[in-house]
Amino acid sequence: MRNSLLIGLLALGTGVLAQEKMKPSATEDWQNKPAIVSPGTKSGAPSDAVILFNSKADVAKWRGVDTTAFGWEVRGKTLRIRKNGKDIETLQSFGSVQLHIEWRTPDPKEDTSTSRGNSGVFFMGLYELQIYESYAYETKLYYNGIAGSVYKQYAPLVNACLPPHTWQTFDVIFEAPVFSETQELTQPAYMTVFHNGVLVQNHVALKGPMTYAGIPQYKAHAAKLPLRLQEHDSRVEFRNIWVREL
């Protein structure tokens, strides 16, 4: 026992001496030069972002999920869900991304549905971040179905919602799942979400694609798939949508 302790102390001392003799240059990284990115403005996007919808009201990067027809409305500088307009998705496919999206639920006088303000952001068309009118609004809705939840998987850490018909933001880091050559899951998807600047999902491991009934289960899929916005019988609006591929 004493010999082991002595050996441990000698090794520790040797390590300390090695640290003292190490030149500062030994721990300097001169290889991995970061790319220069302009961070943009409050209403803008970083210079390396893919702009999906902004003040120019261009929907050329979107299509209907079930058809190439685009069924939503452009109202000024906003994109608005049209009832029965079905979901829309990006023409471009994405894997891991940083997403910024601004949204607002309708005036409650215009939307009296029990599921008012209901929509969602589907990463890779499969993994849903919920949009819902959840401000001081008591419903029988389960907590892992309110705004900021990973639908049916994780309730938000806090409810950071603003009043209805107020612009809100999601800033999201989505890490795509990884599958092996034999189609086995080697790494689940992860999601980190800031809702109106407040952390509501902290690098949570997704249990699988969104499932309304039953337990989510992964099934191997492409490394990149379109981003989808959900039509759920509520006139939710969107603006300033951009992503950065990671």
C-alpha positions as CSV (number, residue, x, y, z in Angstrom):
1,M,0.0,0.0,0.0
2,R,2.8,2.4,0.9
3,N,4.7,1.5,-2.2
4,S,1.6,2.3,-4.3
5,L,1.1,5.6,-2.6
6,L,4.8,6.5,-3.1
7,I,4.6,5.6,-6.8
8,G,1.5,7.8,-7.1
9,L,3.2,10.8,-5.5
10,L,6.2,10.4,-7.6
11,A,4.1,10.2,-10.8
12,L,2.2,13.3,-9.6
13,G,5.4,15.2,-9.0
14,T,6.8,14.1,-12.4
15,G,3.6,15.4,-14.0
16,V,3.9,18.8,-12.3
17,L,7.5,19.1,-13.4
18,A,6.5,18.2,-17.0
19,Q,3.8,20.9,-16.9
20,E,6.3,23.5,-15.6
21,K,8.8,22.6,-18.4
22,M,6.1,22.6,-21.2
23,K,6.4,25.6,-23.5
24,P,3.2,27.7,-24.0
25,S,3.4,27.0,-27.7
26,A,2.8,23.3,-27.1
27,T,-0.9,24.0,-26.4
28,E,-1.4,26.7,-29.1
29,D,-3.7,25.7,-32.0
30,W,-2.5,27.2,-35.3
31,Q,-4.3,24.7,-37.6
32,N,-8.1,25.2,-37.0
33,K,-8.6,28.7,-38.2
34,P,-12.3,29.7,-37.7
35,A,-14.1,31.0,-40.7
36,I,-15.2,34.7,-40.5
37,V,-19.0,35.1,-40.3
38,S,-20.7,38.4,-40.0
39,P,-23.4,38.0,-37.3
40,G,-25.9,40.3,-39.0
41,T,-28.4,42.5,-37.2
42,K,-31.3,42.0,-34.9
43,S,-33.6,41.4,-37.8
44,G,-31.0,40.0,-40.1
45,A,-29.1,36.7,-40.3
46,P,-25.5,35.7,-40.2
47,S,-23.6,35.9,-43.5
48,D,-23.4,32.1,-43.8
49,A,-27.1,31.4,-43.2
50,V,-29.5,30.0,-45.7
51,I,-32.4,32.5,-45.8
52,L,-35.7,30.6,-46.0
53,F,-38.1,33.6,-45.5
54,N,-37.4,37.2,-44.7
55,S,-38.7,40.7,-45.4
56,K,-38.6,40.1,-49.2
57,A,-41.4,37.7,-48.7
58,D,-39.9,35.2,-51.1
59,V,-41.4,31.7,-50.8
60,A,-39.3,30.2,-53.7
61,K,-37.5,27.9,-51.2
62,W,-40.7,26.2,-50.1
63,R,-43.3,23.7,-51.5
64,G,-46.3,21.9,-50.3
65,V,-45.5,18.5,-48.6
66,D,-48.1,16.6,-50.6
67,T,-47.8,18.5,-53.8
68,T,-45.5,21.1,-55.4
69,A,-48.3,23.7,-55.0
70,F,-47.7,26.2,-52.2
71,G,-50.9,26.6,-50.2
72,W,-50.0,29.3,-47.6
73,E,-50.5,33.1,-47.7
74,V,-47.9,35.9,-47.9
75,R,-49.3,38.9,-46.1
76,G,-46.9,41.8,-46.3
77,K,-43.6,40.5,-44.7
78,T,-45.2,37.5,-43.1
79,L,-46.0,34.0,-44.0
80,R,-49.4,32.9,-42.8
81,I,-51.0,29.4,-42.6
82,R,-54.0,29.1,-44.8
83,K,-56.7,26.8,-43.4
84,N,-56.5,23.4,-45.2
85,G,-53.3,24.6,-46.9
86,K,-51.5,21.6,-45.6
87,D,-47.9,21.4,-44.4
88,I,-45.1,23.1,-46.3
89,E,-41.4,22.0,-46.5
90,T,-38.1,23.4,-47.8
91,L,-36.9,22.4,-51.2
92,Q,-33.4,22.1,-49.7
93,S,-32.6,19.2,-47.3
94,F,-30.8,19.7,-44.0
95,G,-29.2,17.7,-41.3
96,S,-27.7,19.3,-38.2
97,V,-28.6,23.0,-38.1
98,Q,-28.9,26.2,-36.1
99,L,-32.4,27.6,-36.8
100,H,-33.9,31.0,-36.1
101,I,-37.7,31.4,-36.6
102,E,-40.1,34.0,-35.5
103,W,-43.8,33.2,-35.1
104,R,-47.0,34.5,-33.6
105,T,-50.3,32.9,-32.8
106,P,-53.6,34.5,-34.0
107,D,-55.7,37.0,-32.1
108,P,-57.9,34.7,-29.8
109,K,-60.9,36.5,-31.3
110,E,-60.0,35.1,-34.7
111,D,-59.1,31.7,-33.5
112,T,-61.5,30.1,-31.1
113,S,-60.4,26.5,-31.7
114,T,-59.5,24.5,-28.6
115,S,-56.1,23.9,-30.2
116,R,-55.6,27.6,-31.1
117,G,-52.2,28.7,-32.3
118,N,-51.3,25.1,-33.1
119,S,-48.4,24.5,-35.4
120,G,-44.9,23.0,-35.2
121,V,-41.4,23.0,-36.7
122,F,-40.4,19.5,-37.9
123,F,-36.6,19.1,-38.2
124,M,-35.9,16.6,-41.0
125,G,-39.7,16.5,-41.4
126,L,-39.7,14.1,-38.4
127,Y,-38.7,15.7,-35.1
128,E,-41.2,18.3,-33.8
129,L,-40.7,21.4,-31.8
130,Q,-44.2,22.5,-30.8
131,I,-45.8,25.9,-31.5
132,Y,-49.0,26.6,-29.5
133,E,-50.8,29.5,-27.8
134,S,-49.7,28.8,-24.2
135,Y,-49.6,32.2,-22.5
136,A,-51.7,32.3,-19.3
137,Y,-54.1,30.0,-21.1
138,E,-55.4,27.1,-19.0
139,T,-56.2,24.1,-21.1
140,K,-56.3,20.4,-20.6
141,L,-53.3,20.1,-22.9
142,Y,-50.5,18.0,-21.6
143,Y,-47.3,19.8,-20.7
144,N,-45.2,18.0,-23.3
145,G,-47.5,19.5,-25.9
146,I,-47.4,23.2,-25.1
147,A,-45.2,25.8,-26.9
148,G,-41.5,25.0,-26.6
149,S,-42.0,21.3,-26.0
150,V,-40.4,18.5,-28.0
151,Y,-43.8,17.2,-28.8
152,K,-44.9,14.2,-26.7
153,Q,-41.3,13.8,-25.4
154,Y,-40.1,16.8,-23.3
155,A,-42.1,19.6,-21.6
156,P,-40.2,22.9,-21.7
157,L,-38.1,23.7,-18.6
158,V,-40.2,26.9,-18.2
159,N,-43.1,28.5,-20.0
160,A,-41.5,31.5,-21.8
161,C,-44.6,32.4,-23.9
162,L,-45.6,36.0,-24.7
163,P,-49.3,37.0,-25.1
164,P,-51.2,35.9,-28.2
165,H,-50.7,37.8,-31.4
166,T,-47.2,38.8,-30.2
167,W,-44.1,37.9,-32.2
168,Q,-42.0,35.2,-30.5
169,T,-38.7,33.5,-31.4
170,F,-37.2,30.1,-31.4
171,D,-33.5,29.7,-31.6
172,V,-32.6,26.1,-31.9
173,I,-29.6,23.8,-32.2
174,F,-30.7,20.5,-33.8
175,E,-28.2,17.7,-34.1
176,A,-29.3,15.0,-36.5
177,P,-29.3,11.4,-35.5
178,V,-26.5,9.1,-36.8
179,F,-27.0,5.6,-38.2
180,S,-24.4,3.0,-39.0
181,E,-23.9,1.3,-42.3
182,T,-26.1,-1.5,-41.1
183,Q,-28.9,1.0,-40.4
184,E,-28.5,0.9,-36.6
185,L,-28.8,4.0,-34.5
186,T,-25.4,5.0,-33.2
187,Q,-26.3,8.5,-31.9
188,P,-29.8,10.0,-31.2
189,A,-30.9,13.4,-32.3
190,Y,-30.4,16.2,-29.8
191,M,-32.2,19.5,-29.5
192,T,-31.4,22.7,-27.6
193,V,-34.0,25.4,-27.7
194,F,-34.2,29.1,-26.6
195,H,-37.7,30.5,-26.6
196,N,-37.7,34.3,-26.5
197,G,-34.1,34.1,-25.4
198,V,-34.9,31.7,-22.5
199,L,-33.5,28.2,-22.4
200,V,-36.4,25.7,-22.5
201,Q,-34.7,22.5,-23.8
202,N,-31.2,21.8,-22.8
203,H,-29.5,19.4,-25.2
204,V,-32.2,16.8,-24.8
205,A,-31.8,13.4,-26.5
206,L,-34.8,12.7,-28.7
207,K,-36.5,9.4,-28.3
208,G,-37.3,9.2,-32.0
209,P,-39.5,10.9,-34.5
210,M,-42.7,12.6,-33.4
211,T,-45.4,10.1,-32.6
212,Y,-48.9,11.2,-31.5
213,A,-49.8,7.8,-30.1
214,G,-47.3,5.2,-28.9
215,I,-43.6,5.2,-28.1
216,P,-41.2,6.9,-30.5
217,Q,-38.9,4.6,-32.3
218,Y,-36.0,5.4,-34.6
219,K,-35.9,4.1,-38.1
220,A,-32.9,4.8,-40.3
221,H,-33.3,7.6,-42.8
222,A,-31.3,10.0,-45.0
223,A,-28.6,12.2,-43.4
224,K,-30.4,15.3,-44.8
225,L,-34.2,15.9,-45.1
226,P,-36.4,18.9,-45.6
227,L,-37.5,21.2,-42.8
228,R,-41.2,21.2,-42.4
229,L,-43.8,23.7,-41.0
230,Q,-47.1,22.3,-39.8
231,E,-50.6,23.4,-40.8
232,H,-53.0,22.4,-37.9
233,D,-56.1,24.4,-38.5
234,S,-54.8,27.6,-37.0
235,R,-53.7,30.8,-38.7
236,V,-50.2,31.0,-37.2
237,E,-47.8,33.5,-38.9
238,F,-44.0,33.3,-39.5
239,R,-41.2,35.7,-40.4
240,N,-37.4,35.8,-40.4
241,I,-36.6,32.2,-40.9
242,W,-33.0,31.1,-41.5
243,V,-30.7,28.2,-40.8
244,R,-27.0,27.6,-40.6
245,E,-25.8,24.1,-41.5
246,L,-23.6,22.7,-38.8
